[in-house]
Amino acid sequence: MSKKKGSLLSYRPDIKVVDATIRDGGLVNDFHFKDEFIRDLYIANAEAGVDYMEFGYKASKDIFNESDFGPWKFCDEDSIRRIVGDNDTDMKISVMADVGRCNYKRDILPKSESVIDLVRIATYINTIPSAIHMIEHCHNLGYETTVNIMAISNAKEAEVSEALELIGQSPVDGIYLVDSYGSLYMEQVDDLADKYLAMAEEHGKFVGIHAHNNQQLAFANTITALTRGVSYLDATASGMGRGAGNCSTEQLLGFLKNPKYSIIPILKFLEKHIEPLKKEGVVWGYNIPYLLTGQMNRHPRSAIAATKQERTDYLNFYLELNDKD
Amino acid sequence: MSKKKGSLLSYRPDIKVVDATIRDGGLVNDFHFKDEFIRDLYIANAEAGVDYMEFGYKASKDIFNESDFGPWKFCDEDSIRRIVGDNDTDMKISVMADVGRCNYKRDILPKSESVIDLVRIATYINTIPSAIHMIEHCHNLGYETTVNIMAISNAKEAEVSEALELIGQSPVDGIYLVDSYGSLYMEQVDDLADKYLAMAEEHGKFVGIHAHNNQQLAFANTITALTRGVSYLDATASGMGRGAGNCSTEQLLGFLKNPKYSIIPILKFLEKHIEPLKKEGVVWGYNIPYLLTGQMNRHPRSAIAATKQERTDYLNFYLELNDKD
């Protein structure tokens, strides 16, 4: 317990900030972002010193109807290049590929033909073997890879250990601790981070964290993991993301002491793009239903529905949640 | 480092939840609460297992104009008794008295004539000697007392040590760690809690925490302090409190494992009273200006003004904050 990397005044050169605004925020508006939004976010992130910007999912058009979504559900090479050209910045480009929802053999080009740097493979614990196939494929194509094990708060300890063991043997570069339900407390993040880091250090990999804000702990859990030794930190502008959203970029950049980071471009972006988006009625962020699904370690889908219906009958909602068992 | 009291599944019988909704929330609406609001909150808190309910301030009517505020700025004995009678519940009644703003020799009755149980004395670090006079006076009148040292994030370490030493010699029952500016991170709470607890244990006193939510860390800091051994935990319904508000009662009760606590009465209260209050336009809670004053360890007054003006020119606000140095 309580080994720590660095203090509040030190900074860690191993830290990487990963902006996931389009990818996780796209779950709020079905990826219907204007190009100007994406382009200004790209510029803001690059100026702010953000290390990776995730443009969206590599979802299969065999499974998802193209007309139901904006282009960032699919992240065609042309879509990304329309924004970034050859990406003449120090910031790297990431996409997420879900196990079972991505035709990766067809849709992921060799790295030499793509402006994408990092493919993040999202998996549940029971689909780790498929995830490892995807990791190997993407690694062989020349990409950096991470594996993001979702819904970890519902997995058994022995399953997590076995999953980490399998992943340790794979060529993946990093493994992500993902608090899908926003249910983890800092003590649990400490313990999980130690477990992930032990495997990672043994196999020369890094660890990342992707937190959700159901209990207003996304930022707290992110800096807790950071203090523990986790180095890839997901954040989104204004915390935009599914349900209660994520750790916000402005919280994180205001905390990090690494002189390369600046909050200023993000503040400008919030003014220009996030405020209008909220005014249009795009809704995310902490509320009581999300708090309750987080406390009960449940998928936020019922809270998303309650939020859409603007429900404030909190007691009924609470009783319904308890009834589902 | 990292001594901990209890685990996530244990509960600590020493924990006391202190509802400060009227007192800190009163700073948002100048204490203009309807009696029904206060009465329903009193009933909800008692049913929820809350240990103390703070009714407001004991402010001097020589200093503050009675017509400018609701009755909870002054907490006359009659006002409290109008709600609680002789307080026939297990919950205790608290008021706050600010050093320099309370005519305590005149306005605080002997305990035998009052339904109040606890007087919390709020002080800055430079007025500790006056605070000690008030502590002694209230202690001699028969009350439980705490001292709440505000704006601790701006105090020097040597000053804090000296203050704790003086307080240790006083008859005060408890000492509060107060994050007035919402600027503390969990690591700092760990260190301060250890410091306060060392003094407290030496002198047979307890430690409490009062957190603010400028960086969305009020709940995180509260449970961090709790894990460290702090036992009096301030919370407010829906986090209602000055500026970015506080740790919310619903977050805290959903976390605590002590079987005496129930979130249900609070959820009912939120539905019935907090939602309508928000619809009336009473505003509190996290936003970007509060985040920035929190990050910079500043008094939230400029962020309160920005919120009132509904400013979203975040970059200008940030630059103005930096200009004040």
Interface residues (C-beta under 8 A of the other chain):
Chain A: M1 S2 K4 S7 L8 Y185 M186 E187 Q188 N213 Q215 Q216 L217 A218 F219 A220 I223 T224 T227 E250 Q251 G254 F255 I263 I264 L267 K268 L270 E271 E275 Y286 I288 L291 L292 Q295 T312 D313 Y314 L315 Y318
Chain B: M1 S2 S7 L8 Y185 M186 E187 Q188 N213 Q215 Q216 L217 A218 F219 A220 I223 T224 T227 E250 Q251 G254 F255 I263 I264 L267 K268 L270 E271 E275 I288 L291 L292 Q295 T312 D313 Y314 L315 Y318
